[in-house]
């Protein structure tokens, strides 16, 4: 992986992870349909960020083994 790409993917994953967690927690405290949608979107963003972090971790591990 080149220099720019190697820093963009982890930053995007961490940003989605944190944003998803914040949206989820805010959505839980709003007792309207909007709050429910915020919680759902927060869950999706959280899982997407977590998945990206897993991909980055796997790529680094694979590069170390080679």
PyMOL commands that set and color helices and strands:
alter all, ss='L'
color gray80, all
select helices_A, chain A and resi 3-29+33-65
alter helices_A, ss='H'
color red, helices_A
deselect
rebuild
show_as cartoon
